[in-house]
């Protein structure tokens, strides 16, 4: 589906049937989240694990605005963060795109639990992203020199789910104010 330039008002709309809009503000916020993740995540450590702020943002955007907005955020924020940290290039956007797809699929099954589902999605998505990143590290670089990297996956998932729970209400308010306006179906 090709993307065509939108009006001067600041949005991009896909051409074709059932297009969606992505505002330039959302893309800029995704870049900012990627930069903040690259700057803060290596510094912040809670209970021996570091938060994945980009993952939390992608989960919140996917649950609030849908699959297409989630994959745009996953790619833009993931690539921005990946360019600024020392992970293998492309590993962070790849894991976030997979997380966005899983969250969107889970939204069809559990989406009615509007306050609980994003927290559960952040927990499951964190586990999935960490396992994928461990596999990428095994393929690309030397294996991590942590005694048991699997023992850090569960605490990291709990931390990311807690951060998602704390940011859920502000994300809902921001999504209502900054999200594209709904159009009538007729």
Secondary structure as GFF3:
##gff-version 3
##sequence-region A 1 186
A	DSSP	beta_strand	3	5	.	.	.	ID=ss1
A	DSSP	beta_strand	11	14	.	.	.	ID=ss2
A	DSSP	beta_strand	21	23	.	.	.	ID=ss3
A	DSSP	alpha_helix	24	40	.	.	.	ID=ss4
A	DSSP	alpha_helix	53	65	.	.	.	ID=ss5
A	DSSP	alpha_helix	67	84	.	.	.	ID=ss6
A	DSSP	alpha_helix	91	110	.	.	.	ID=ss7
A	DSSP	alpha_helix	117	140	.	.	.	ID=ss8
A	DSSP	alpha_helix	150	178	.	.	.	ID=ss9
###
